[in-house]
Amino acid sequence: MISADIPYSPAAIRRLLLKLGATPRYIGFEYVLHAIVLSLENSQYLLSVTKELYPDVAKKYHTTIYSVERDIRTVITIIWKRNPVLLNQIAGYPLDKKPAVGEFIAIMREYLLYHMEAIHTPYPEESSLYSRNSI
């Protein structure tokens, strides 16, 4: 579960997907967005993509789990073709091939969590870094 004191924004997720080269022109764009939001709210979705994540996304958009999977894969393929350099930077490790749906959602989730925490973590006071007790 995501900490209540670390807010996340669907708009931030949308901006990240756009930077990666995905566009709302693809049906899967909204599916990916919702899947990432769900994974931020509950990390268990990453352990059960087929049995829990796809059905919950399909339910929201009144479609089938097969359409959800296919359309998310299409968006990942577009991202992989348009901006693999940024995707590798976001992943934090070299991707030798296009990531599977579960791996892609996990990459996005961890990147967003890291940056949300970094934004909301106060910097230590400079005076505390050089206090006499710490030397």
C-alpha positions in Angstrom: 0.0 0.0 0.0 1.2 3.5 -0.8 1.9 5.8 2.1 -0.9 8.3 2.6 1.7 11.1 3.0 3.2 10.5 -0.5 0.6 11.6 -3.0 0.7 10.5 -6.6 -0.9 12.1 -9.5 -2.4 10.4 -12.6 -1.3 13.6 -14.4 2.3 12.8 -13.5 1.9 9.2 -14.8 0.3 10.6 -18.0 3.2 13.0 -18.5 5.7 10.2 -18.1 3.9 8.0 -20.6 3.8 10.9 -23.1 7.6 11.5 -22.6 8.1 7.9 -23.4 6.3 8.2 -26.7 2.9 6.8 -25.9 -0.1 8.8 -26.8 -3.8 8.7 -25.8 -4.5 7.8 -29.4 -4.0 4.2 -28.3 -6.7 2.5 -26.4 -4.1 0.9 -24.2 -2.9 4.3 -23.0 -5.7 4.6 -20.5 -5.3 0.9 -19.5 -1.6 1.4 -18.8 -2.4 4.5 -16.8 -5.0 2.7 -14.7 -2.8 -0.3 -14.2 0.1 1.8 -12.9 -2.3 3.6 -10.5 -3.6 0.3 -9.2 -0.1 -1.0 -8.7 0.8 2.2 -6.8 -2.2 1.6 -4.5 -1.4 -2.1 -4.0 1.8 -3.8 -4.9 0.1 -7.2 -4.9 -1.1 -6.4 -8.5 2.5 -7.0 -9.7 2.4 -10.5 -8.4 -0.9 -11.4 -10.1 -1.0 -9.4 -13.4 -3.2 -11.9 -15.2 -5.5 -12.9 -12.4 -6.0 -9.5 -10.7 -4.6 -6.6 -12.7 -6.1 -7.3 -16.1 -9.6 -8.2 -14.7 -9.7 -5.0 -12.6 -8.7 -2.8 -15.6 -11.1 -4.7 -17.9 -13.9 -4.1 -15.4 -13.3 -0.4 -15.3 -13.3 -0.1 -19.1 -16.0 -2.6 -19.8 -13.8 -4.8 -22.0 -12.1 -8.2 -21.8 -8.8 -9.2 -20.1 -7.5 -10.2 -23.5 -8.1 -6.8 -24.9 -6.4 -5.2 -21.9 -3.4 -7.4 -22.3 -3.1 -6.8 -26.1 -3.6 -3.1 -25.9 -1.1 -2.6 -23.1 1.4 -4.7 -25.0 0.8 -2.4 -28.0 1.6 0.7 -25.9 4.7 -0.9 -24.6 5.8 -1.8 -28.2 5.3 1.9 -29.2 7.3 3.1 -26.2 10.1 0.5 -27.0 10.3 1.8 -30.6 10.0 5.5 -29.9 12.1 6.0 -26.8 14.1 3.0 -25.6 16.8 5.2 -24.2 14.5 6.9 -21.7 12.8 3.6 -20.9 16.3 2.2 -20.0 17.0 5.2 -17.9 13.7 4.9 -16.0 14.3 1.2 -15.5 17.7 1.8 -14.0 19.2 -1.2 -15.7 19.8 -2.2 -19.3 16.8 -3.7 -21.1 17.9 -6.1 -23.7 14.4 -6.6 -25.1 11.0 -5.0 -24.8 9.7 -5.6 -21.2 6.6 -7.7 -20.6 3.5 -6.1 -19.2 4.3 -7.0 -15.5 7.9 -5.8 -15.8 6.9 -2.6 -17.5 4.2 -1.8 -14.8 6.8 -2.6 -12.1 9.4 -0.3 -13.7 6.9 2.6 -13.9 5.7 2.0 -10.3 9.2 2.0 -8.8 10.3 5.0 -10.8 7.3 7.0 -9.7 7.6 5.9 -6.1 11.3 6.8 -6.0 10.6 10.3 -7.4 7.6 10.9 -5.2 9.6 10.0 -2.1 12.5 12.2 -3.3 10.2 15.1 -3.8 8.7 14.7 -0.4 11.8 14.0 1.6 13.2 17.1 3.1 16.8 17.9 2.7 18.8 17.8 5.9 19.7 21.1 7.3 23.3 22.1 6.3 24.1 22.8 9.9 23.1 19.3 11.0 25.5 17.8 8.4 28.4 19.6 10.0 27.5 19.6 13.6 30.2 19.0 16.2 28.6 15.8 17.4 28.8 14.2 14.0 32.5 14.8 13.5 
